[in-house]
Amino acid sequence: LGSVRDVATIYASLEEVGVENKILIMGRGLFGENVLQFLEHRRLSYVMPARRNSPLYDRVHVGDEEFLYHDRLIHCSKASDGGRWLYRFEDAQMRVDEERNLARLVQEGRLSKEEDGKKERMGHILIVSDLDRPPEAVYLLYKRRDKVEKQFEVWKSTLQADRTWLRDDVGIFGHVFV
């Protein structure tokens, strides 16, 4: 479920801002049943990847549907899970990259062969959402999150808002305002 601080921040931020009629695209670090229930109670739409160790992976298998994303072939499928939708995507190129990184970690001694995790989920992304849309549309929504994060990093670097002397919200707000 992500750190307690992060989850508490989401709750407080959504309460303060009063978000309505929006789709929240979140990261896998915040994935958890209590977060999903909170969003559903607030009637907020969401697109959230499950953690790799989630048992939800077993509820939907990659099917014959496919699409291209940046010249990469993505296999996909979707399944209903109560009032939620599960979207599973497989990217063979991502799988090769993940296996290569894993082999490097084992070779460098930073990870033992026994700790290497479940290889069958490498290259897979499972997205949980309340939206009933074609898998490609949900995938594209999720990928938009990456663009926002990269832009935020550029702004933080440009504004030097990631400095350690900005220790509280007031300091960050004042720095960004100026």
N, C-alpha and C positions, 0 to 999 in steps of 0.2 A: 504494500500500500504506500509507498512514499513516506517521507518523514512526516511526523505529526505536525511540525511547523508548516510544511507546504500545504497539507490538507486543511489545516486551520486557516491558512491564508486564503485558500480558494473559497472556503465557506464565507469568511469575512468579506472578501472582495465582492463576491456575487451578491451578498446581502447589501453591501454599501452602494454598489453601482446600480443594482436593480436591473440586471440583464433580463431581457425578454425577447422572444421571437428571434433568437440567434442560435447558431450551431457552435458549440464549444468543441474545439479540436485540441485534445489533450495528449500528454505524453504517457508512456507506459509506466513511469515512476509513480504516477498517481492512481494507477489502476487498483480498484478494490470494490468490493460489494457495497460498502457504505457510501463511497463516492457516487457510484451508479444510482443507488437509491436516493441520495440527496438530489442529484440532477433530475431524476424522474419525478420526485416529489415536487420540485420546483417547475416541472414541465419544461425543462430545458433540453433541447436536442444536443446530442453529443456524438463524437467519433473518437474512440479511445482504443489504442492497441493494448492487448492483454500481454502479460508477462509470458516469457517463454516456457515457464514451468506451469502455466495455467492448465487445469484439466479441461477447460473449454476447447482446447485444440482438438480433443478427441470427439467433439460433437459435430464437427464439420471437416470433411476431407476435400482436398483440392479436386475439382472436377475438370471437365473438358473445355470450359469457357476460357477464353484467353483474349488478351489485348496487348498492344505495344505501348510502352512508356519509355520515352527517350531511347528508342531503338532496342529496348530490352523486352523480351517476351515474358509476360506475366500470366501465369495460370491462376484461375480463381474459381471460387464458388461461394455460395451463401446459404445459410440455414436459419430458420426461425428457432428461437430459444425462449419460449414464453412471449413476453412483450418486447423482447430484444432481438436484434439480428446479429448473426455472427458472419463475418466475411473473412475468408482465408485466402491468402495470396502466396504464390510461390514464384520466386525470382531465382532462376538457376545461376545467374551471374553473381548475385548476392551470396548464394550458397558457396560458390567456389571461393569468393573473397573471405567469407567467414571461416571456411575450412583451412585456408592458407594462413589466416591470422592465428587460428588455434594451433596449427602445426608449429608455427613460429614460437608461440608461447611455451609449448611443450619442449621444443628444441632448446630454448633459452633457459629452461628450468623454472620458469615462473608459474608453470601449471603442470601438474602430474598427469600422466595418461589416464589415470582413474578419475580425475576431476574434470575431464573435458566436456562433460555435459551430454545432452541428448543431440546427437548429430542429425537425427531425422527431422528436427525442427529448424535446422539451419536453412537460411534462405526463405523462411516462412514468416509471414506477419498475420496475426489474427486480430481483426478489428471488431470491437463490440460497439453497437450503435442502436439507437431507437429508430433510426431512419430506414425505411424500406425503399432502397434505391438499387439500381444496377451496380454490381461490384466495382466496375471501372469508375463510376461517379464517386463512390465512397473512397476509393484509392486516391483519386485526384484531390479530393477534399483533404485527406490526410497528408498528402505530399505538399500541399500549400503551407502547412505548418512549418516545414523545413525552411521555406523561403522567408517566412516571418522571423524565425529564430536567427537566420543568417543576417538579416537586415538589422535586427536588434543588437547583435554582436558588433556590427559595423558602427552603429550609433553609440554604443557603450565605449568602444575604442576611441571614436572621434571625440566624444565628450569627456573621455577619461573618467567615466562614471564607475569604473570597476576598481578604483583605487581603494586601498585598505583604510584610508583616513575617512572615507564616507561610511560611517558605522551605523547610521540610523536613517529612518525614512525622511526625517526633516532635512538631514544633510544631503541626501540624494536628491530630494525634491528641489532644494535651494540651488544645488549645483546644476541640475538640468534646466531649471527656470532661468538662471543667469545665462 
